Amino acid sequence: MPLYAFFHGKLVLLSEAKIGVMTHSLHYGTAVFEGIRGNWNSEQRQLYLFRLKEHYHRMHEGCQVLKIDLPYNIDELCQITVELVEKCGFQEDSYIRPLAYKSTEAVGVRLHDLECDFLVFAFPWGPYLDMDKAKCCVSSWRCPQEVPRAKLAGLYINNALAKTEATENGFDEAIMLTSEGYVAEGSGENIFLVIDGKLITPASYNDILMGITRDTVIKLAENELGIETMERPVYRNELYTADECFLTGTAANITPVAEIDRRKIGTGEIGEITRKLQEIYSDVIRGNKPKYRDWCTPVYKKSGI
Ligand SMILES: Cc1ncc(COP(=O)(O)O)c(C=O)c1O
């Protein structure tokens, strides 16, 4: 099945969407990206894009930081994305990668006097952390301090260093600390702990990306399970003694953490609250809970393609 991209203002084959070697963003990380999920509902034969508007709202904020003038508003970006995914015709879980970038072919570190462009492509993709529970380590790489917390391409270099260090040392994922030594987040996920029946997660001022899955989990825990979330600085030590721990992200969904720095978390199995949240989340993102249908954008005009 051919894959497509929206590139230079139109839908083309993904294999034909190419940029020049001098493109500014390739050299200096001057781009903003997003990751959006398409979740396949096999009974309805429908693909739902989860919290599409919120992803493009965050992208617009990142563009504001990088002085990228997007030629499309949020509604137009949503429309382009639905058309792209419809053309791809996926009947399985998939992933959508929009990118707003400095497209001028020029050398020189700056943000001004550069053209901008927007592209988006999509491909079938199952779970990112492809295991039922993850083994994590605390990374020796810290989250950069005093940088804008947006999905800016250039900001991801420490995350890449952390992820590869973790993988090469036999772990599935890295947990990064802030420069003050508080827990921040995974290389591509936010982190939650369960302590005494409550959810705890690092606060917005702890150098985290304000994840859309994080926000979803906080709302579902409150509405569906009556569980409150405390957003506060988290000590490294609390990672080891928590009753349960899980990671959240568009790519990783809700991934339970079994082990951190070779210490079992709780029983080392998937915790009760984590499992309940996973079940609710999986229903919500597939459009199975009418209460949360506003978060789900159907791709196919008639379900049952
Ligand atoms: C560093 C980082 N933290 C957290 C997240 C989770 O964010 P979201 O739930 O919006 O995907 C991501 C993924 O986008 C990420 O890259």
The ligand as an SDF file (V2000), in Angstrom:
LIG
                    3D

 16 16  0  0  0  0  0  0  0  0999 V2000
   10.0460   14.3950   25.6180 C   0  0  0  0  0  0  0  0  0  0  0  0
    8.6170   14.0040   25.5620 C   0  0  0  0  0  0  0  0  0  0  0  0
    7.8850   14.0330   26.6930 N   0  0  0  0  0  0  0  0  0  0  0  0
    6.5850   13.6730   26.7010 C   0  0  0  0  0  0  0  0  0  0  0  0
    5.9490   13.2650   25.5460 C   0  0  0  0  0  0  0  0  0  0  0  0
    4.5050   12.8970   25.5860 C   0  0  0  0  0  0  0  0  0  0  0  0
    3.7190   13.8530   24.9490 O   0  0  0  0  0  0  0  0  0  0  0  0
    2.3490   13.4740   24.2680 P   0  0  0  0  0  0  0  0  0  0  0  0
    1.5570   12.7310   25.2810 O   0  0  0  0  0  0  0  0  0  0  0  0
    1.7320   14.7690   23.9110 O   0  0  0  0  0  0  0  0  0  0  0  0
    2.6630   12.6320   23.0930 O   0  0  0  0  0  0  0  0  0  0  0  0
    6.6640   13.2230   24.3420 C   0  0  0  0  0  0  0  0  0  0  0  0
    6.0330   12.7890   23.0910 C   0  0  0  0  0  0  0  0  0  0  0  0
    5.4670   13.5500   22.3610 O   0  0  0  0  0  0  0  0  0  0  0  0
    8.0210   13.6200   24.3460 C   0  0  0  0  0  0  0  0  0  0  0  0
    8.7390   13.6120   23.2140 O   0  0  0  0  0  0  0  0  0  0  0  0
  1  2  1  0
  2  3  1  0
  2 15  2  0
  3  4  2  0
  4  5  1  0
  5  6  1  0
  5 12  2  0
  6  7  1  0
  7  8  1  0
  8  9  2  0
  8 10  1  0
  8 11  1  0
 12 13  1  0
 12 15  1  0
 13 14  2  0
 15 16  1  0
M  END
$$$$
